[in-house]
Amino acid sequence: MNGVGSAGRPSPGDGLAEEAVAAVRARTVTRPEVAVVLGSGLGDAVLGDLVVEEEFAFDELPGFPPPSVAIPGHARRMVIGELFGTAAAVFRGRIHLYEGHGVGPTTLIPRLAAGLGAGGIVVTNAAGGLRSTMRPGQLMLLRDHLNFMGVNPLAGWHFPDGTPAFVPLPEVYDAALASTVREAAEGLGLELLEGVYAGLSGPSFETPAETRFLGDAGADAVGMSTVPEAVAAVALGLRVLGISCITNVSGTSHGHDEVLAAARGAAGDLRDILKAVLPEMRRNDGL
């Protein structure tokens, strides 16, 4: 297990994650085995299943910026407790690049998770589908991603010897964890898509020309998050599982309210996947 700032792992060197870990440790000694990030409209997916030990508003955690804008569908809270028999840190919401704080804060969730001792992270999001065969409410397992945010989340990070964070990314999303999800979905009788997620900075939605470009570039879905968290998590030695909820399809008119409604409609399927996968992550993968 490699925590934030541990030997051999890169860090931005700002000490913020360490301060956040200390703030959490002052109120609980629980060591989460897994972190779960619940995206837009998905924050309540496992609320009834979560045995809460301690809860923190994001702005109680050092380094986590106060909300610059009201973001519907994001409670901006971290819960430490037990989820489906697994010690977990559940983040109901996240920090987005479009909030205007820069890319640094978008990596604080995986940095805090690693510092608390988690060995893996599940990142979920609401995403727009780029294939005409997709429909709102479907879940898509992430095979890979395209970073079109205009900035790399590891900019300014360095290894302990001072070299830049040249982190290889041949497999951002863990293949063994993806296989576990496939098996779980099949056992549950749930339809599961797979594809490539394109991360854009937002907050505006894509133009028709942009959606055509993204599809031609190999993306299957598009959103405004996840990429910074996933890349930082890999740099910190965490295993990453990514799941998108398709909330709208390219070529259809939609707004944020429609996105949230579709995500909430898929929350039950996501909950069933997490119920099947989290204990297996803990038991079989040594997290």
C-alpha positions in Angstrom: 0.0 0.0 0.0 1.4 3.4 -0.9 0.0 6.5 0.8 0.4 10.1 -0.3 4.0 11.1 -0.2 5.2 7.5 0.4 8.5 6.4 -0.9 8.6 6.0 -4.6 5.4 7.8 -5.4 5.1 11.3 -6.9 3.4 14.2 -5.1 2.7 17.9 -5.7 4.5 18.6 -2.5 1.9 20.9 -1.1 1.2 18.9 2.1 -2.6 19.3 1.7 -3.4 15.7 1.5 -1.4 15.0 4.7 -3.3 17.8 6.5 -6.6 16.3 5.3 -5.6 12.9 6.5 -4.7 14.3 9.9 -8.1 16.0 10.1 -9.9 12.8 9.4 -7.7 10.8 11.8 -8.5 13.2 14.6 -12.1 11.9 14.4 -11.8 8.3 13.2 -9.1 5.6 13.1 -10.9 3.5 10.5 -8.7 2.6 7.6 -10.9 2.5 4.4 -10.0 -0.4 2.1 -11.8 1.2 -0.9 -12.8 4.8 -1.9 -16.0 5.4 -3.9 -16.7 8.6 -5.7 -20.3 9.1 -6.6 -20.9 11.5 -9.5 -23.7 13.8 -10.5 -27.1 12.4 -9.4 -25.5 9.3 -8.0 -24.7 10.5 -4.5 -27.6 8.7 -2.9 -27.1 5.4 -4.7 -25.8 3.6 -1.6 -26.9 6.0 1.2 -29.3 3.4 2.7 -26.6 0.7 2.7 -23.8 2.8 4.3 -23.1 2.3 8.0 -21.8 5.7 8.9 -18.9 6.1 11.4 -17.9 9.7 10.6 -19.0 12.3 8.0 -17.2 15.4 6.7 -18.2 18.3 4.6 -15.6 18.9 1.9 -14.9 22.4 3.2 -14.0 20.8 6.6 -11.0 19.1 5.0 -7.8 21.1 4.5 -7.1 21.9 0.9 -10.7 21.2 -0.3 -11.9 24.5 -1.6 -15.3 25.9 -0.7 -17.9 25.5 -3.4 -17.5 28.4 -5.8 -20.8 27.5 -7.4 -23.9 25.5 -6.4 -23.7 22.2 -8.2 -27.0 20.3 -8.1 -26.6 16.6 -7.5 -23.4 17.0 -5.5 -23.7 16.9 -1.7 -19.9 17.5 -1.3 -19.5 15.2 1.6 -17.2 12.4 2.6 -18.5 9.5 4.7 -16.2 7.0 6.5 -17.9 3.8 7.4 -18.8 0.3 6.2 -20.4 -0.4 2.8 -21.4 -3.9 1.9 -19.1 -5.3 4.5 -16.1 -3.2 3.3 -14.5 -0.3 5.2 -15.0 2.6 2.7 -14.5 6.3 2.2 -17.5 7.4 0.1 -17.4 10.8 -1.6 -20.8 12.2 -2.4 -19.7 14.6 -5.0 -16.3 15.8 -6.3 -14.2 18.8 -7.2 -14.5 19.8 -10.9 -12.0 21.7 -13.0 -14.8 24.0 -14.2 -15.3 25.4 -10.6 -12.3 27.6 -11.3 -9.8 26.4 -8.6 -7.3 24.9 -11.1 -6.5 21.3 -11.6 -4.7 20.7 -8.3 -7.9 20.3 -6.1 -9.4 17.8 -8.6 -6.8 15.3 -7.4 -7.4 15.7 -3.7 -9.9 12.8 -3.4 -7.5 10.1 -4.6 -4.7 11.7 -2.6 -6.8 11.7 0.6 -8.0 8.1 -0.1 -4.4 6.9 -0.6 -3.3 8.7 2.5 -6.0 7.0 4.6 -4.8 3.6 3.4 -7.2 2.7 0.6 -5.9 0.4 -2.0 -8.5 1.0 -4.7 -10.9 3.6 -5.9 -14.2 3.4 -7.8 -14.9 6.6 -9.8 -18.4 7.1 -11.2 -19.9 9.8 -13.3 -22.8 11.0 -15.3 -21.8 11.0 -19.0 -23.3 11.8 -22.4 -23.4 8.9 -24.8 -21.7 9.4 -28.2 -23.2 6.3 -29.9 -26.7 6.3 -31.3 -27.3 2.9 -29.9 -26.9 4.2 -26.3 -29.9 5.2 -24.2 -30.2 7.1 -20.9 -29.9 5.0 -17.8 -27.3 2.5 -19.1 -24.1 1.9 -17.2 -20.8 1.9 -19.1 -17.6 0.3 -17.7 -14.6 2.4 -18.6 -11.9 0.7 -20.6 -9.8 3.8 -21.1 -10.1 7.6 -21.4 -9.2 10.6 -23.5 -8.0 13.7 -21.6 -9.3 16.7 -23.5 -9.3 19.0 -20.4 -6.3 21.0 -21.6 -4.2 20.2 -18.6 -2.6 17.2 -17.0 -3.5 16.5 -13.4 0.1 15.6 -12.6 1.5 19.0 -13.7 3.8 20.2 -10.9 4.1 16.7 -9.3 7.5 15.2 -8.7 9.0 11.9 -7.6 11.1 12.0 -4.3 14.3 12.4 -6.4 12.8 15.6 -7.9 12.1 14.3 -11.4 8.7 15.1 -12.9 5.9 12.7 -12.6 6.4 10.7 -15.8 3.8 8.1 -14.9 3.1 5.4 -17.5 -0.6 4.8 -18.2 -0.9 1.6 -20.2 -3.8 0.5 -18.0 -5.5 3.2 -16.0 -8.6 1.1 -15.3 -7.8 -2.2 -13.7 -8.5 -5.2 -16.0 -9.1 -7.6 -13.1 -11.6 -5.3 -11.4 -13.3 -4.8 -14.8 -13.7 -8.5 -15.1 -15.3 -8.7 -11.7 -17.8 -6.1 -12.7 -18.6 -8.0 -15.9 -19.3 -11.2 -14.0 -21.4 -9.3 -11.4 -23.5 -7.6 -14.1 -24.0 -10.9 -15.9 -25.1 -12.6 -12.6 -27.5 -9.8 -11.9 -28.9 -9.8 -15.4 -27.9 -6.1 -15.9 -26.9 -4.7 -19.3 -23.4 -3.3 -19.1 -21.8 -1.2 -21.8 -18.0 -0.8 -22.2 -16.2 2.1 -23.7 -13.8 5.0 -23.7 -14.6 8.1 -21.7 -13.6 11.6 -22.9 -13.0 14.2 -20.2 -13.6 17.8 -21.0 -13.2 20.8 -18.8 -16.8 22.1 -19.0 -19.0 23.6 -17.8 -20.7 24.1 -21.2 -22.0 21.0 -22.9 -20.5 20.0 -26.2 -21.4 21.4 -29.6 -22.5 19.0 -32.4 -19.2 19.4 -34.1 -17.4 18.6 -30.9 -19.5 15.4 -30.3 -18.7 14.3 -33.8 -15.0 14.9 -33.3 -15.0 13.0 -30.0 -16.7 10.0 -31.5 -14.3 10.0 -34.4 -11.4 10.2 -31.9 -12.6 6.9 -30.3 -14.7 8.2 -27.4 -18.0 6.4 -26.5 -19.1 8.9 -23.8 -18.1 12.4 -22.6 -18.2 14.1 -19.2 -16.4 16.8 -17.1 -14.7 14.7 -14.4 -13.0 11.4 -13.5 -9.8 11.8 -15.6 -7.9 13.8 -13.0 -8.9 11.5 -10.2 -8.1 8.3 -12.2 -4.6 9.5 -13.3 -3.7 10.7 -9.9 -4.9 7.4 -8.4 -2.7 5.4 -10.7 0.3 7.7 -9.8 -0.4 6.9 -6.2 -0.6 3.2 -6.7 -4.3 2.8 -6.4 -6.3 0.3 -8.5 -9.0 2.1 -10.4 -12.5 1.1 -11.5 -14.5 3.5 -13.6 -18.2 3.4 -14.3 -20.2 6.0 -16.3 -24.0 6.4 -16.2 -25.2 7.4 -19.6 -27.6 10.3 -19.0 -28.3 11.5 -22.5 -27.3 10.7 -26.0 -25.6 12.9 -28.6 -28.1 14.8 -30.8 -30.8 15.1 -28.2 -31.6 18.3 -26.3 -30.8 18.1 -22.6 -29.8 20.2 -19.6 -28.4 19.5 -16.1 -31.8 18.7 -14.7 -32.3 15.9 -17.3 -28.8 14.6 -16.6 -29.5 14.4 -12.9 -32.9 12.6 -13.4 -31.3 10.0 -15.7 -28.5 9.4 -13.2 -30.9 8.9 -10.3 -32.8 6.5 -12.4 -29.7 4.3 -12.9 -28.6 4.6 -9.2 -30.2 1.3 -8.4 -28.2 -0.7 -11.0 -25.0 1.0 -9.8 -25.8 0.1 -6.2 -26.3 -3.6 -7.2 -22.9 -3.5 -9.0 -21.2 -2.0 -6.0 -22.8 -4.5 -3.7 -21.4 -7.4 -5.7 -18.0 -5.9 -6.4 -16.8 -4.1 -3.2 -16.6 -7.3 -1.1 -14.7 -9.0 -3.9 -12.3 -6.1 -4.2 -11.5 -6.4 -0.5 -11.4 -10.2 -0.2 -9.8 -11.2 -3.5 -7.6 -8.3 -4.4 -5.9 -7.6 -1.1 -7.0 -4.0 -0.8 
